Amino acid sequence: MHLATLDGSRYTVVPGSRFSLKTLGEVVAYASLSAAQLARAVADSPPDAADFAAGSPAPAYEADLFRARRSKAEPLIAEGLSNAAYHLRRCIDHCRYTSSGIVRDLKNHPEHRPPLPRLTHAQYAALDKINRGGARRYAHLRGSRSIRADDGSTVHPTPFALLEKHRLVRVDTQGASLGAQGITVTAAGKFVLEIQRPTAKPPRVPGTVATRDKPDVRRR
C-alpha cells in the first residue's frame, strides 16, 4: 500500500528520484528474501516428538530419530538464519539510501516539496529535542496534559501543538501505558529538521578587526 502511494505521488516527477525508487525496490527484494529464508529455517526445524498420549514416554527409537533429524537440520537452520540476517542488514542499508536520496532530491528541487510550516526557534528546538531522544505525553487529573522529553526536560505545549497539527510528530495513542503516550518524529518532521537547520556564523579569522565600509570621499 505504501509503495503504491509513493508510486503515484509527486515525488516520481522530481529529477533524480529514479535512484531512490530503485533503492526502495531493493528494500522490498531484500525483505522478501529474508522472509523466505526465515520460513525455510522454520520448515527445516524438525518437530519435537512424535504424537503420543499425554504422559506416555516416547520409544527409544523415536528419540534417536529425533536427535538424528535435529543434528541434520541444525546446519541448515544456522545457514538460513545467517542469510536472513545478511539480507536484513542490506535492507537497512537501502532504507538509508532511499531516505537520504529523497531528502537530497527535495532539497535540490524545492518546487516539489510538500507544504511544510516555517518553524520558529522554539518550535524547531522542541522538534529537535523530541528527535534526539523521544518524549512522552502524560494525562493528569481535570484533563490537563504535560509533555516530557526522555532527558527529563519539559516540552512546552504551545510549540508542540503546532508540531502535532502539521503531523511533524506522532503520538502513540495505542500503546499508552499508565497514562503515558510515546511521541516520535515523523518523516515530515525529520525533513523539516534537515532543511530548516540553523546555520552557524562563519568564525572570525584571528588578528582581524571588523571595519565598516567608508564612503569614497575625494578632495578636489
N, C-alpha and C positions, 0 to 999 in steps of 0.2 A: 504494500500500500504506500509506504514512504517512497519507494523507488518510482512508482507510478506518478506520485505527486511531484517529485523532483523532475521527472522526465517531461512533464507538462508545464513546468514553471518557467518564469522569465529567465532563469539562470542559463538555460540552454542557448540563448542568443548572445550571451556575454562572450566577447573574444577571449580565447584561452580556456573556455570551460570544457572542451573535449578531453583535456588531460585529466581533470578532476573526475569527470564522469567515467572515464576509463578506469581510473584507480578505484572508483566506487564499485565498478563491475568486478574488479579483482577482490574486493572485500567480500562480495557475495560468493564468488567462486571458492575462496579460501574457507569461508564459513561453512559452505556446503561440504567441502572435502573433510573438514574437521568433524562435522556431524556424522558423515558416513563412516569415518574411521572409529568414532566412538560407538556407533551402532555395531560395527564389526567386532569391536572388543567385547561388547556385551554378548554377541552371538557366539563368540569363541569361548566364553566362560562356561564351564560345564555346570550342570545342575548339582545341587548339594548332595543329594542322596536319592535313592530310588523311593518310590511311593510305598511306604509301609504304614501299617496301623500305628496309632499313637502308642508310644511306649515299647514297641517291638524293635529290638536291635536289628540292624541290617546284617545280612550274612557276610561272612569274611570275604567271599569273592567279590561282592558288590563294593565293599570298602577298598579292596585292591584295585578294582576297575576305576573307581572314582579317583584314587590317587594317581593312577596312570594317565587318566584324562586331564587332570589338573596339571600334572607335570608337562604334558604335551602342550597344553593351552597357555601356560604362563609366558613363554617367549613370544607367542603370537599376540597375547594381550598387551605385553610390555611394548612391543613394536607398534601396535595400533595406538596406544596412549601417547607414545613418543611422537608419532606422526601427527596425531591430533593436536598436541601441544605446539608443534612446529607451525602448523597451518594457522593456529590461533594467534601465534606471535606475528606471522605475516599479515594476518587480518588486522591486528592492531596497528602495524606499520602503515598499511594502506588506508586505514581510517585517518591517521595523522596526515598522510599525504593529501587525502581528499579535503579535509577541513582546512589545512593551510592553503591549498590551492584555491578553494572558494573564497577565503578571506583575501588572498592576494588579488584575485580577479576583480572582486568588488571594490577593493581599494584603488586599483588602477582604472576602473571604469565606474565612477560614482553615479553616472546617469542610470545605471541599472540597480542601484541599491534600493532595498525596500525602505519605506518611510520609517525613520527612526527619530526619536526625540533627541534634542540637543541638551545634554545634561549640565546642570550647574556643578560647581565644585563639590557641594555637599552631596548631591546625588551620585556623582562619579565616585566619591570617596566611599559612600555606603555600598555601591555595587562592587567596588574593588575589594572591600573588606569581606563581603559575602563570598566573592570568588576565591579569595585566598584560603579561607578555612571553613566556609559554610556558616549557617546561622539557624536559629530555631525561633519559632513564634509561640509564645505562651499565652494561654487564655486565663484570665483572672475572674474573680467574682464581679458581679454587676456588669459583665460584658466587656471589660477593658482588656487590652492586649499589650504585650511588650515583646520586643524583638531583641534577641541577644546573640551576638556572634560567638563562635566557638572559642575565641580567646578571652571571653568574659566581658567584653565591652558591649555597650548598648548601641543599637542602630535606631536612629530617630525615626518615628513613624511617618513624618511628613515626606522626606525624600523616598522612603520605602514605598509609600503609596503610589508614587509615580512609576517606580520600577515595576511594581506589580500590575499597574494599569496597562502599561505598554508591553507586558509579558517579557520583561528582561530578566525576571526571576520566576521560579516555580516553587509553589508551596505544596508540600506533600500532605494533602488532607486525608489520604487513605491510610498511610502508615503512622498516624499520630499515636503516641504513647504518653500516658499521663498528662494529656493536655498539651504536649509539645509537638509542633509541626515542623519538620525539616524544610529548609529553604536552600535551593541551589540556583545557580545562574544558568539561564538558557543559552542556546546557541546565539540568539539575537543579542543577549546581554554581553556575551564574550566578544562579539563583533564590535559592539559599541565601545567596549573597553579598549579594543585594538585601534579603532580609527579615531577615537577621541582622547587618546593618551596624551597627557600634558607633556610638552617638550621642554627640556631644561635649557636655560640660557647658556650660550657658549661661554666658557671660562675666560677671564681676562688674562692676557699674557703678562707675566711678571715683569715689572720695570716700566710698564707703560702707564700713562695717565690719560684718562678720558678728557678730550678737549671739545669745545663747541666750535662749530663752523662759524667763521667770521666773514662778514660781507667783504667783497673785494672793493676797497676804498682806494682810489688813486688820486694823488695830488696833481694838480696842474701846475 
